[in-house]
């Protein structure tokens, strides 16, 4: 199919769609208008439901956007930590990096145990003084 055939087909389909909308409006328009004038409460309810649906669609889209932003930020933080760790290995070497990591882990472990101990009165410390 060449471009002119596709354009002709598209224009024909658009013409059919315009005719269908025009005829539907001509036939159903006066009846819908009369229905809306005879039952204003139902019209108000339908308008309220339409506004509620549009509002929920917007909120859903905003929630998805915020979720994707948070997930992307977490992924970027994890990737940055991995890159920093690899860079530390390249700069210091395997042995020094291992010692630094173990020192950080021991410090963190000690702080966690110390913060837990302050909530447990009368708790005796272990042989290394960490628990």
N, C-alpha and C positions, 0 to 999 in steps of 0.2 A: 504494500500500500504506500502510495506516495503522499506528500503533504497536502496536496489539493483535495484528494479523496477524504482524508481524515478531517480536513476543515469543513468540507461539504457535509459530511456525516454529523459532525459536531453542531453545525448550524441548523441542520434539520431537526436534530434531537432537541436543541434549545427552542426551536419554533414550536414543537409539539408540547414542550413543558410550559411555555408561555400560554398556549391555547388552553391547556388543561387548567392552569391556575385561573385564567380569565373566566372560563366557563364555570368553574367551581365557585368563584366569587360571585358571579352573576346569579347562580342558582341558590347558594347557601347564604349569601350575604344578607338579604332582607330577612330571612328566617332567623339567623343568628342575632341580628339587630333587634328584632321583635322579641326574641327570647331574653335578651339582656335587659330590655326595657320592662318586660313583664315580671321578671324575677331579679331585682337588683341585689338581693342578698346572695343569690347563687353566683352572680357576676362578681361580687366582692370576694366571695370565697375562692373562686377560680383565679382571680387576680392575685390574691394572697398566696395561693399555692404556687402560682407561677413565679412570684417574687421569691418565695422560700426556696424553690428549686434552683433558681439562678444564684441565690446567695450561697446555697450549699455547694453548688458547682465551683464557685469562686473560692470558697473556703477549702474545698478538697484540693484544688490546684495549688493554693498557697501552702497547705500542709505538706503536699508532696515536694514542693520546692524547698521548704525549710528542712525536711527530712534529708533530701539529697544534699543540701548544703552541709548539714551536720555530718553526714556519712563521708562526704568528700573531705571535710576538715580532719576527721579522724584518720582517714586513709593517708592524707598528706603528712600528718604528725607521725604515724607509724613509719612511713617511707623515709621521712627526714631522720628519725631515730636510727633506722637501719643504715642509712648513708653516713650518719655521724659515727656510728660504731665501726663501719668499714674504714672510714677515713682515719679513725684513731688507731686501728690495727695497722694501716699502711704507714702512719707517721711514727708510732712508737714501737711497733713490732708486737709479735704475739705474746711474749712473756710479760712485758710491762702492761699491756692492755689487760691481760688476765689478772694481774695483781690489782690494777685499778678497779676492775669490775668486782672482784672479790671484796675489796675494801668498801666499795659503795654498797654492796649487798649486806656486808656485816654491819655497817652503820645503819642501814635501813632496818635490818632485823632487830638491832638493839633498840632503835627508836620505837618500833612497833611493840616490842615486848615491854619496854619501859612505860609506854602509854597504857598498855593493858594492865600492868602491875599497879598503877596508881588507882585503879578501880577495884582492886582485890586487896583489901586490908589484911595484914598478917601473913601474906604469902612469902615463903622463904625463897631465896634465890638459889639457882642451880650452881653446879661446880664452876662454870665459866662466868658466872655473874650476869648471865643474859636472861635467865628465867627463874 
